[in-house]
Amino acid sequence: MLNSRLLTIIATALFGGFIIYLDVFGGQDDFVKQNQEFMRRLVLGFLGIALFLQLLRLAAEWSEKPNSMAGSTIVELLLSVGRIVEQKVWRFRSVAATFSGNQAFQKLTQPELQIGLILKEVNDYLRSQHKMREDRLDATVLHKNGEKWDYLFNSNPNRNRTSANTLMTEQSTARHAHSNGRPVFFASKVAASKTKNYRLGLEESTDGSIYCYPVKVETKSGEKQFVITFATYGGCLCEKYNIQAERALSLIFREFSRRIELELVLWTIKGFKKEPRSAKVKIDPRRQKK
């Protein structure tokens, strides 16, 4: 409540309007002229309350560092991206030391393994920086297979999801991003559902956040289409009026998504064939954090 940007805007507007009224019309208002000492104390009281609330808000922001765009958040992002790159460099070096013939590309290109690593890193990042439990996180890659959509990858195989076809034919964030060809982030899924930009599932009783990133790959046989999604359940990553946090989170998700996009391009080039049903991405339980 104390950290609400909306509350701050409303309070500032009301107090500013009150001061402007006193400055412009105070000399003509009989009540103000007859109660100057009371009005003076009222203004000083408002100033004191505003200062006190600002101090409380700063204290609240300090205590909620995991949800802020603090220095540690940037460090963790760099470490996550570094681990993703490190895994790829290690695989490339291993192939460079032993390859022969025309098998190098097949050995180098392991998009399914790399995407699994990236999805795991996103979950680890959200757990460490936003204190989200594993069961409240879900990352997926939707894929258009012929005329139908399916889940090509997902980070949480135990979650009951709305079918990919339903998401891509109804008012969902994934369809919104795919139709507009631009990534989109909604801090509040409930608020997005009211503007028909998110489809609330039957089991969604609490709010969360969602980010979707569309990917289209041109090939000789036609366009391959994907949508990368990151969603939280039972807790939002930031307040919906916190523009600065929304922009920062959008950039963070974009960096992870661009690395997945690269792997999807390689997946397409490699011609890797998958079954129509979801490819379950297993996350090593030894690396999960409580």
N, C-alpha and C positions, 0 to 999 in steps of 0.2 A: 504493500500500500504506500509506504513512505517512498519507495523507489519508483513510483508510477510517473511516467512522463506526462500522461494526460492530467493527473492531479496537479502537477507542477504548472502546466500551461493554464489550467482553469484558475488556480489560485493567483498566479501572476497577473492574469487578465483582470480579475476582480479587484485586486489591490491597486493595480495601475489605474483602472477606471475610477476607483474611489479617490485617488490622489489627484487625478486630472479634474474631477468634479469639484473638489475643494479649491483647486487652483483657479478654475475658470468661474465657478458659480458661488464659491464660498462667501464672497462679499455680498451677495444678493440674497442668500438663504438666511431667513430669520432664525431658524433653529441653530445654524452654525454660528451666527453672530452672538446669539444669547448663551451659547454653551461652548465658548472657545476653549476653556480649560479642559472640558470633557473631551472635545475633539482632539486636542493636543495629546491627551493621554491615550486616546483611542488609536491615533496614528502610531505613537511610540509603542503601544501594546502590540499592534499588528507587526511592526518591524521586529520586535522581540520574538514574537511567535514565528515569524518567517525565518529568522536566524536560527532559532532552536530547531525547527523542522529541517532546515538545510543541514545542520550538524548531524541530526539523526539520520538523514538520508545518506550523507557521506559515510556514516558508520555502517549503515545497512549495505552500501555498495562495497565497502571494505570487507565486510564479513561474507559477502557473496562473490568473492574473487573468482571461483570456478566458473561463474556464469558471465563474467565480464571479459572484455578483450584485453586482459592484462598481459604483461610481458611473458609470463609463464605459458600463457595460451599460445603465443607465437612460437616460443621455443618448442613446445610439444608438437605443434604443427610441422615445424622444420624437422624434428626428429622422426615423425611419422613418415613424411615424404622421403627423408633420408633412408629409412629402412626399406621403403618400396624400391628406391633406386639401387640400394645396396644389393638386394636380392637379384635384380636384373643384371647388374654388373658381374656378380658372382657367377651367374649362369653363362653369361657371354664369355667370361674368362675361361670357364671350364671347357666350353666348346672350342674356343680358340686354341687351347692346348692339345686337343685330341682329334679335331675334325678331319675328315677326309671325304673325297667324293662330293656328291651333291646333297648330302644329308644335313649340312650345317644349318640351313634355314629351319628345317623341321625340329632340330634340337634346340636352336636358339629361341624359336617362337613357341612359347607355352602360355598363351593368353588366359586359359582357364585357371592355371595356377596363380598367375599374377593378379587376376581379378579377385580371386579368393583372398590373396594377401591384402589387397587394397581395401576390400570390404571389412576385413578383420581390423585393419589399422583405423578405419573410420570408427568402428565400434569402440576400440580401445581409446581413441581420442575423446569420444563423447563420454565415455565412462570416467575418464580421468579428469576432464575439464568441466563437465556438467553434471557429474555424479548420477549418471543414468545407469540403471540396472540393465544387464544383458537382455532380459526378457522384454524390456521396454524399447528396444532398438530394432530396426529392420531396414536392411538395404537390399535393393533388388535391381535387376536389369531385365526390363521387358523387351521382347523381341517379336517382330511381326514375321510369322512363319506362314507364308502363303497369304491367305485372307484372314488368318486368325492370329491372335496375340497369345504368347505364353511367357512364363517366367524362365529366362535363360539361366540366371544366377540369383541366389539369395543368400543372405548371411544368417538367417534364422529359420531353419527348416521346420521347426516346431510351431511356427505361427500359422494360424488359420487366416488366409487372405481372401479378399474378394478376387474372383477370377480376373485374369488379365484382360480377357475379352470384354467383361463388364466394365472395367475401368476405362478401356479405350473406346467404349461406345456410349458412355454416360458422362455426366458432368463431374469429371475428376481432375485433380491437379496434373496427373500424367497426360491426360488428353489435352488439357489446356496448354501445357508446355509443348507437346508434340504439334498441335495445331498452329501455334504461333511461332514455332521454331526457335524459341528462346528459353533459357532456364528460368525458373521461378521459385521463390522461397516464400512460404507463409509461416509466420511465427505461431499463429493460432489456426489449427485445422477447423475448429468450430466456427471462427469468424469467416474463414474461407468458404465453408459450406453454406453460409448464409448468402454469399454472393455467387453461389453455384460454381465455385472453383475448387471444391473438394467434395468427395463422396464419402460421408461417414459410414463406416461399416456397422453391421448389426451388433457387434460386440464392443463398439467404441463408446464407453460411458464417460471417459475423461478426455481432456484436451491434449494436444501435442503439436509438434511442428513438422513441416514437410518441405522437402526440396526436390525438384525434378529437373533433369537435364536431358534434352533430346539429342539424339545422335542419328545422322543419316550418312550412309556410305554409298557413293556411286560406284557401280560395277558394270561390266559389259552385259550382264544378265538382268540388270535392273537395280533399283535402289534398296539397300538394306536399312531397315529402320529399327531403332532401339530407343528406350527411355530409361535413364538411370534415376533411381529414387532413393532418398534417404528419409526415414520417418521416425518420430519418437512417439511413444504412447505413455499416458499417465504423467506427462510433464512437458512444458514448452521450453525451448532453448533460450528464449528471451521474450520480453513483453512486445506485444504487437505494435505499440507506439514508439518503441525504441529504435528509431531509424538507423542510428549508428551501429547498434548491435546487429540489426537485420542485414545491413550492408556487409559487415565483417563476416558474419556467418555465411552469407551468399558467396563471398570470395573464397572462404575456406572450403565449402562444398564444391565450388567450381574447380579448385585445384585438384581435389580428389577425383572429380568427374572427368577432368581432362586426361588424367592418367588412365582411367578406365576406357575413355574414348579411344586412346591410342591402342589399347589392347583389343578393343572391338574391331578396329580397322585391321589389325594383324589377324584376328580370329577370322575375319571375312576373307582376307588374302589367303590364309592357310587352307580355307575351305573345310574347316573342322565341322563335321556333321554331328548334331546332337539330336536326341529323341525329342518329340514334341513337348514332353513334360519337363518340369523344372529340373535344372541341374543343381543338386544340393551341394553347396559350398560348406565344407566341414572346417570348423575352426578348432585348432588344437586346444583341448581343455586345459592343458598345462599353462597356456599363456593367457587364459581368461583371468580377469581380475574380479575380486569380490566387491 
